[in-house]
C-alpha cells in the first residue's frame, strides 16, 4: 500500500475540498481523531462542542459519542420501518430521499472546524438506489447505498453572509424537516429564545457557511437583510435544489 504524506492530503484537500481515502475500515477512533487534529493542532473539541442541555438538541437521537474518544460521534440508527419522508410502497426498494443536511459546526459561540473526517464503518452494499429531491423538482440521482452528497455553495457564500440562531439545534428540535432534507418546515414550532440557554450577543457571528436548518437571516452585499424566517428558508432551499441538481459532488462507499 502506498504511503501518502499529510502534505499531499492537505494540498489535495485545499484544491478539491473533499478527499476520499480508501480502504480505511481498520482505522481506530483514536487514529481518526489524531489524523483530524493534525489539520488543526490547537483544537481538541468536537465541532459542535458540548452544551449543558444537549439532551434537548435535535441531534441527540442521531449522534452517539464514543466514550473513550468523545471527539467522535457515531451516526446511524439502522433500518427505519416508517419515516417522515415517505416513498411509495412500490418504489420502496429502489428509491429514497436525503435524510438530512449535515455540518460539523455549533453555529454559535464556536468557530467551525477546519476539517471534518467521515469514516464509513459499515454500509449497505450490493445494489444502487435512486435519490429523489422531492419538493416538485423532479430531479433524481443514481447512487450507491449509503451515499453522502457534497455540494459547493461558493458562489452564494462569496456574496452573502448568514446569521444563525443561538443554540440552533435546541431551538429547532420541535420542528419537522422538509421532505427533501434541505431545511425545516416553517410551522412556527421553533422554541422561543427565552426557553434556550443564556445567549451572549458577542457569540452570534455572521458566517459564510450555509446551514438551511439553523439559518435566521441572510445579509446581502448591498446591506439588505432578509429576516422573515419562512422567506429565508425558501430562498435558501431553492438555491440548494438548483445547485444540487447540477452538482456532480456525490460520493458513496465503494
Buried (B, 14 or more C-beta within 10 A) or exposed (E): EEEEEEEEBBEBBEEEEEBEEEEBEEBEBEEBBEBBBEBEEEBEEBBBEEBEEBEBBBBBEBBEBBEEBBBBBEEEEEEEEEEEBEBEEEEEEEBBBBBBBBBBBBBBBBEBBEBBBEBBBEBEEEEEBBBBBBBEBEBEBEBBBBBBBBBEBEEBBEEBBBBBBBBBBBBBBEBEBBBBBBBBBBEEEBBEEEEBEEBEEEEBBEBBEBBBBBBBBBBEEEEEEBEEBEEBBBBBBEBBBEBBEEBEBBBBBE
